[in-house]
Amino acid sequence: MPDQDQAELRLSVARLRQEHEDYDVAINAMIQTGCDALRIQRMKKKKLAIKDKITKIEDVIIPDIIA
C-alpha cells in the first residue's frame, strides 16, 4: 500500500476516533440530564457504527498475518 494511501487511512481513523469520543461525551451528558432513553440508544448505535468503521480501516492498515 502506498504511503500516501496509508497516511490518508490513518487520518481517517484519527477523525473517527475523535468523533467516537465526542459521541461518548454527548451520551454521558444525555444520561446525566435524564434525556429520553430512545435518543441515548440511537446515539449509542451511531457510536458503535463508528467503532466498526475504525476497526475496518485498521484491518486495512494492519492486515492479519498468518504465522
C-alpha positions as CSV (number, residue, x, y, z in Angstrom):
1,M,0.0,0.0,0.0
2,P,1.5,3.4,-0.9
3,D,2.5,5.7,1.9
4,Q,0.0,8.4,0.9
5,D,-2.9,6.0,1.0
6,Q,-1.8,4.7,4.4
7,A,-1.5,8.2,5.7
8,E,-5.0,9.1,4.5
9,L,-6.4,6.0,6.2
10,R,-4.6,6.9,9.4
11,L,-6.0,10.4,9.2
12,S,-9.5,8.9,8.7
13,V,-9.0,6.7,11.8
14,A,-7.9,9.7,13.9
15,R,-11.0,11.6,12.8
16,L,-13.3,8.7,13.5
17,R,-11.7,8.2,17.0
18,Q,-12.4,11.9,17.8
19,E,-16.0,11.5,16.6
20,H,-16.3,8.3,18.7
21,E,-15.0,10.2,21.7
22,D,-17.4,13.1,21.0
23,Y,-20.3,10.7,20.9
24,D,-19.2,9.2,24.2
25,V,-19.1,12.7,25.9
26,A,-22.5,13.5,24.4
27,I,-24.0,10.2,25.6
28,N,-22.7,10.7,29.1
29,A,-24.2,14.3,29.1
30,M,-27.5,13.0,28.0
31,I,-27.5,10.3,30.7
32,Q,-26.7,13.0,33.3
33,T,-29.5,15.2,32.2
34,G,-32.0,12.4,32.1
35,C,-32.6,12.5,28.4
36,D,-35.0,10.2,26.6
37,A,-33.7,6.6,26.6
38,L,-34.5,6.1,22.9
39,R,-32.3,9.1,22.0
40,I,-29.5,7.7,24.1
41,Q,-29.9,4.3,22.5
42,R,-29.7,5.8,19.0
43,M,-26.6,7.7,19.9
44,K,-25.0,4.5,21.2
45,K,-25.9,2.8,17.9
46,K,-24.2,5.5,16.0
47,K,-21.2,5.3,18.2
48,L,-21.0,1.6,17.6
49,A,-21.2,2.1,13.9
50,I,-18.2,4.5,14.1
51,K,-16.3,1.9,16.1
52,D,-17.0,-0.7,13.4
53,K,-15.7,1.7,10.7
54,I,-12.5,2.3,12.8
55,T,-12.0,-1.5,13.0
56,K,-12.4,-2.0,9.3
57,I,-10.0,0.7,8.4
58,E,-7.4,-0.5,10.9
59,D,-7.7,-4.0,9.4
60,V,-6.8,-2.5,6.0
61,I,-3.8,-0.6,7.5
62,I,-2.6,-3.6,9.5
63,P,-3.6,-6.8,7.8
64,D,-3.7,-10.1,9.8
65,I,-0.6,-12.1,9.1
66,I,-1.0,-15.8,9.5
67,A,2.1,-17.0,11.3
